Amino acid sequence: MISKETLIQRSVKKMGNVREPVRRKAVELIELSYAEGICVQISSGYRTYEEQAKLYGQGRPDYSWNGVKYGRAGRIVTHARPGASVHNEGRAVDFFLVSSDGKTALWTVNGHWKRVAAIAKSLGFRWGGEWRSFPDYPHLEWPRTNALVYQRGDKGSGVKEVQRKLLDYGYHLGEHGADGRFGPVTEAAVRRFQEDHAIDVDGIVGPVTQSLL
């Protein structure tokens, strides 16, 4: 049987620059599913606007974006234009099932598929398979209402956004600046910010800290 570590390694690579809480929850989904004998893998995560344009162009032969033609024949796979997809925000992933040897992708929406979706929902994701107008069975998205918490060891676009705000407030982040990696220098800056704003000092960027940034 394919190892859990291999499924996670493949998935993290495919997720790309998703927000760190999304990455953590997706990895947890793989682990919990594996414990039930279900092999699941992430097929995609963060998408650039160009990548979204390519997907939107499928099934729309005349579609162009930013002066470039992306339209082509085929089945329509998304109704989200560039910038309208939560994939562009790093808040969504797509999944599929894998055979026990890890060699075959399984796309049949069966009991195992729905069980993975149920686990994902218990972790805080919304499942696209429940959309009435255009069900998207592989799709899992992290709601904007869910708190995104950043702490030491995290990385990604969300961390970089926090770092940029700290820099705007005049907090020093060392020679690397807003590099998208939450290391000791960023943690120290967060602690100073929390001290200056008279809130709990824990070095973690939770809802209260984010509301002040």
C-alpha positions in Angstrom: 0.0 0.0 0.0 1.2 3.5 -0.8 2.5 5.3 2.2 0.8 8.2 3.9 4.0 10.2 3.6 4.0 9.8 -0.2 0.4 10.9 -0.5 1.2 14.0 1.6 4.4 14.8 -0.3 2.6 14.6 -3.7 -0.2 16.7 -2.4 1.9 19.5 -0.8 3.6 19.8 -4.2 0.3 20.1 -6.0 -1.2 22.6 -3.5 1.4 25.2 -4.2 1.1 28.5 -2.4 -2.2 28.0 -0.6 -2.8 29.6 2.7 -1.1 27.8 5.6 -4.3 26.8 7.5 -5.6 25.3 4.2 -2.4 23.3 3.8 -2.5 22.1 7.3 -6.1 21.0 7.1 -5.6 19.3 3.7 -2.7 17.3 5.2 -4.9 16.4 8.2 -7.6 15.2 5.7 -5.1 12.9 4.1 -4.0 11.5 7.4 -7.6 10.9 8.8 -8.7 9.4 5.5 -5.7 7.1 5.4 -6.5 5.9 8.9 -9.8 4.7 7.5 -8.1 2.9 4.7 -8.9 5.6 2.1 -6.0 7.0 -0.1 -6.7 10.5 -1.1 -4.5 13.0 -2.8 -4.7 16.8 -3.7 -4.6 17.5 -7.4 -4.5 21.3 -7.2 -4.5 24.3 -4.9 -3.4 27.8 -5.5 -3.9 29.0 -9.1 -2.6 32.1 -10.8 -5.0 34.2 -12.8 -3.4 32.8 -16.0 -4.1 29.2 -14.9 -7.6 30.2 -14.0 -8.0 31.7 -17.5 -6.9 28.4 -19.1 -9.5 26.5 -17.1 -12.3 29.0 -17.8 -11.4 29.0 -21.5 -12.1 25.2 -21.7 -15.4 24.8 -23.5 -15.5 28.5 -24.5 -13.5 28.6 -27.8 -13.8 32.4 -28.2 -12.7 33.4 -24.7 -9.8 35.8 -24.3 -8.3 37.4 -21.2 -5.8 40.3 -21.0 -5.5 40.2 -24.8 -4.6 36.5 -24.8 -6.8 33.9 -26.2 -7.4 31.0 -23.8 -10.5 29.6 -25.3 -10.5 26.0 -26.6 -13.0 23.2 -27.3 -14.0 20.8 -24.6 -16.3 20.4 -21.6 -16.8 23.4 -19.4 -15.2 22.8 -16.0 -15.6 26.1 -14.2 -17.8 29.2 -14.2 -15.2 31.2 -12.3 -13.3 33.8 -14.3 -9.7 34.9 -13.3 -9.9 36.5 -9.9 -13.4 35.0 -9.1 -12.1 31.7 -7.9 -11.1 31.0 -4.3 -8.2 29.0 -5.8 -6.8 32.4 -6.8 -6.8 33.4 -3.1 -5.1 30.2 -1.9 -8.3 29.1 0.0 -9.2 26.0 -2.0 -7.9 22.6 -3.0 -9.2 19.8 -5.2 -8.9 16.1 -4.3 -9.2 12.7 -5.8 -8.9 9.1 -4.6 -6.0 6.9 -5.3 -5.7 3.1 -5.7 -4.0 1.4 -2.8 -0.7 1.0 -4.7 -0.8 4.7 -5.5 -0.6 4.2 -9.3 -4.2 4.9 -10.4 -6.3 8.0 -9.9 -9.9 7.2 -9.0 -12.6 9.7 -9.9 -15.8 7.8 -9.2 -17.9 9.6 -6.6 -18.7 6.6 -4.4 -19.0 6.0 -0.7 -15.3 6.5 -0.1 -15.4 9.8 -1.9 -18.3 11.0 0.1 -16.6 9.9 3.3 -13.5 12.0 2.5 -15.9 14.9 1.8 -17.5 14.4 5.2 -14.1 14.4 6.9 -13.2 17.5 5.1 -16.4 19.2 6.3 -15.6 18.2 9.9 -12.3 20.0 9.5 -14.0 23.2 8.4 -14.0 22.9 4.6 -17.0 23.4 2.4 -17.6 20.7 -0.2 -18.3 21.7 -3.8 -20.2 18.4 -4.3 -23.1 20.0 -2.4 -23.5 22.9 -4.9 -26.9 22.6 -6.6 -26.3 24.6 -9.8 -22.9 23.2 -10.7 -21.7 20.4 -8.4 -17.9 20.3 -8.2 -17.1 17.0 -6.5 -13.3 17.4 -6.1 -13.6 20.9 -4.7 -12.9 21.9 -1.1 -12.8 25.5 0.0 -11.9 27.3 3.2 -14.6 29.8 4.1 -13.6 33.5 4.6 -15.5 33.3 7.9 -13.0 30.7 9.3 -10.2 32.4 11.2 -6.8 32.1 9.6 -4.2 31.8 12.3 -0.5 32.2 11.5 2.3 31.2 13.7 6.0 30.2 13.7 6.7 27.6 11.0 3.9 28.7 8.7 4.6 29.9 5.1 2.8 31.2 2.1 0.9 34.2 0.8 -1.0 34.8 4.0 2.2 35.0 6.0 3.7 37.4 3.4 0.6 39.6 3.7 1.0 39.8 7.5 4.7 40.6 7.1 3.9 43.4 4.6 1.5 45.0 7.1 4.1 44.7 9.9 6.6 46.5 7.6 4.0 49.2 6.9 3.8 49.8 10.6 7.5 50.1 10.9 8.4 46.8 12.4 11.8 45.4 11.4 11.8 41.9 9.7 15.5 41.6 9.0 17.3 41.2 5.7 14.7 38.8 4.2 11.7 41.2 4.8 8.4 39.8 3.6 9.5 36.4 2.4 6.4 34.5 3.3 8.1 32.5 6.0 7.1 32.8 9.6 10.4 32.5 11.4 11.8 33.8 14.7 12.3 37.3 13.3 8.6 37.6 12.3 7.5 36.1 15.6 9.5 38.7 17.4 7.9 41.5 15.3 4.5 40.1 16.1 5.2 40.1 19.8 6.4 43.7 19.6 3.2 44.6 17.7 1.1 42.9 20.4 2.9 44.6 23.2 2.5 48.0 21.5 -1.3 47.4 21.2 -1.8 46.1 24.7 -3.1 42.7 23.7 -2.1 39.2 24.7 1.5 38.6 23.7 1.9 35.1 22.2 3.6 35.7 18.8 0.7 34.2 17.0 -1.4 36.1 14.5 -4.9 35.2 15.4 -8.2 37.1 14.9 -7.5 39.8 17.4 -4.0 40.6 16.1 -5.3 40.5 12.5 -8.1 42.9 13.3 -5.5 45.5 14.4 -3.1 45.0 11.5 
